[in-house]
Each structure stands twice: as structure tokens, then as C-alpha cells.
């Protein structure tokens, strides 16, 4: 066998290699004069490749550095710019702009930037536009997976002292003996008479795994308890059957599997002759999940209209409508229709057939907000359900989640939603305004103005059922649920009587023949 030996992988042959018996022979011709030229070229090529790799590495580092990390002042500026471009209600932007440099001082850490940015955003009078730090993002991720971090108390935020409204199942609070109606007076050295309920929750989450000392008041008697905050697996959907009446409670639209769980629970209730859908205390969550659940009850009809800001000058309107086996989205920008598209596979198998001729009642209260109001309005405006209970919260605004460098994120109120009847339910901001009125921080004229503003918020129930104090949703003494059960039972009794009368009339008619 003869092998040609080539120079530096090129085409010029500079020798041959062959075997005689067991001996290998190499015969090299004289090295051509241009060998040095080839060696220089090879060296240049290697250096060029190395430089290209180095430059590309630097580019990648700089690109991801901008995505993953910013200096505190730059992070503050990025937050300001994102809000300026995306905030829907622009009436307070100039006030925010005038205070920008006031809070852009002593920004040495990411924590400084987050704190100062949130102080600046308070100028917007919008409690939903705010910056979240790493801990808050972790809690958000836990919530999406169905976990809650803390001691497991749902607290009433309207008055002081802060009261426990509900206690989560299998929670540290329940195991420690906390009960609905308990008043939270102090947690360690935190005076709960001087802070918001959200501050109490934040304090417990900052001390996960640590023993906290609670001072509570129950029926006038003070009680001391030690509770260790932890992660709690939250049960977001519950169902129960009361005779011929099905009861389905949805606590929120946050967990990623909420739609599948609701579908499973509705299957259990399909044989019931009436349904009570309990959305009390539901603060909302994913619009997508909410609309998917709405499609379980409706065959067709409008669901919601979302009005959002594309940029600081452009507004977009998206109308969601259920059609046969599909959901249609019509998009208009500045009044001009842009496109209409179908979301094939978006709608789950409809349960409308199961409850088509059956009465459906939706329970709401002043803690039903955002996506829960959206679902209630969709069923009500399509004449699919009666609203029972008390007036809902009135949060007709939606937020976008804006990821930021330094493991932070920004929530921006970027739009509003309208019910199928075209009504806007409000900004969801009057809770803070009402608390200021109670604290005597507003003049008489302002109080009257806010009272009128409050009355414009929320969904009004068809059947008003005022809740008893410290109501526990779904409990045996839940007066709103019990009243709703009586309404449903009366409806079923009336239907039975009509069926009996119709049968009797037919029998008489046949007898006469």
C-alpha cells in the first residue's frame, strides 16, 4: 500500500509512504520553497479563530450581563422607563416624572433600587404597579405550583385590628389554634395595630422556619401563641353535594393545574340538578385560566374585552368570544380592526350541556376580585347564572409581569377589562381610599367624592345576602351559602311542581279523550 504525504493538508504531494515486507518506508521529497508561507498562513488562521472566539465570548458576556445584571441606578432607570411606556392610566405620570430624581439617590445595592423605585411608584396611586424582589418572585413561583408561604391565615384588611377571616387547611396557623374572628394584635415586636395586613404577611414570610410569637384577641380575651411559618400545599378547589345541589368553591386562578382540577370536580357534580359556584374571597389570578373555566359553562357568547397599552401612544382592544367549539379573539388598534383569530384547542369540553337547563348561582363578596369578577360577569351577562351574596371588590384592571435583571420583576397595570355588557368594574384602588377616610385623613368633600366613587365599583348581586361577621366560607354556619342553598332548593321545588302539574294536565287530557 502506498500513501501520499501532503503538506499541511494541502494538495501538493511532498513524499510517499509504503511498506516492504514488515518495514515501513517514508520517502520525503525536498520541501518546497513556499513551506514557510504555508506555516505563516496556518499560524495566522489559528490566531484569527482564537480572536473571533474571544470577541464572541465577550459579546455573549456583555449581552447576558445586561439581561441578568444592572447597576442599581440603571435598574432604577429601567423600572421608570418600563412604567412610562406601559402604564395604562397616564394621568399621574407627570407627578411620577417630577419625583424621579428625588428618589434616585444613594442607590448602592439592588435592594436600594427596589425600595426607592417602589417609593417613586406610590406617586401613581396604583397599588398594583410595583417592583418585586427575589423573595417575592420565589413566592410567586410557589403560588404557581400551588404552595403558599407563611402561617396560613386569610386576613380581613378593611378595619383595625386585623382579623383572621379564614385559616388554611393543614397550615401552621390551624395547628397552633388560630380561628376565624381572631384579632391579630402583635407578632413579635411588630405592632399590628399600626401596620397593614400585607405587612403582617410579609413579616411572617421573612422569618420562614423561625418561631414567631403571636398576640391575639379572641372574644375580648388575649391569647399568646407561637407559630413557625412554612410552605403550605394549598387546596384551591373544593366540591360538595347537598342533596340535589352541587357546590364548587374556587379559591383563586393561580395554580398551573387549576383548570384541570376544576374540570375534575365538575365531573363529580354533573348529575346534580343545580350548582352553586363560590367565588368569595377569590382574589383572581390568570385570565387564561379564568376564560377556560368560563368555557366549561357556556356554549357561546362574549366573555370579556381587554383594553391594553402597546406603548405610550397606542392602545389595543381584544374581545374574547366563545363560538362553537372555539374561542375567537378580535383585535383592534386605535379603532381599526387588525385581526381575528381562533384559539383552537383552547376551550375544554363544555359542561354547559350538564347544567344547560339547571339553575346556577354564583356567590361573590367584597373579596371577589379581578379574574373571579371576570368569570362571574361572563356567566351573569350571558344569562347563565344569578349573582348572590354581597358586592364584589371592583378590580377591573389587569397587570403585565415584566421580568427585570438582578432577579427582580415589575408588575404594571397595563390595561382594563370590560364585562360582556361593556361595564368597567373599577380600578380596585378604593380599598386604600376607604381606609384613609376611616382614619380621618381626608376632608369632608373628598370623603363624599370617594363614597360616590366606591359605589361605582364592583358587581352588584342579583340577590343580596349580607355576610355575618367573621364568616368562614363553606362552613356549616356560613349564612350566605345556607341562604343560597335555600334559593336553589326553592327553585328545584318549583320546577318539581311544574313538572307534576304538566303531568297531571296531560293525564286529564288523555282521560278526556
Secondary structure, DSSP 8 states (H G I E B T S, - for coil): -EEEEESTTSS-EEEEEEEETTEEEEEE----TTHHHHHHHHHHHHHHHHHHHHHHHHHHHHHHHHHH---HHHHHHHHHHHHHHH-S--TTHHHHHHTHHHH-SS--SHHHHHHHHHHHHGGGT-TT-EEE-HHHHHHHHHHHTTEEEES-EEEE-SSSSEEEEEE-TT-HHHHHT--TT-EEEEETTEETTSS-HHHHHHHHHHTTTSEEEEEEEETTEEEEEEEE-EEEE---EEEEEETTEEEEEE--B-STTHHHHHHHHHHHHTT-SEEEEE-TT---B-HHHHHHHHTTT-SSEEEEEEEEESSSS-EEEEEEEEETTEEEEEEEETTEEEEEEE-TT-S----HHHHTTSEEEEEE-TT--THHHHHHHHHHHTTS-EEEES----B-EEEEEEEETTTEEEEEEEEEEE-TTS-B--BS-HHHHHHHHHTT-S-HHHHHHHHHHHHTSS---SEE----TT--TTSTT-HHHHHHHHHHHHHHHHHHHHHHHHHHHHHHHHHH-
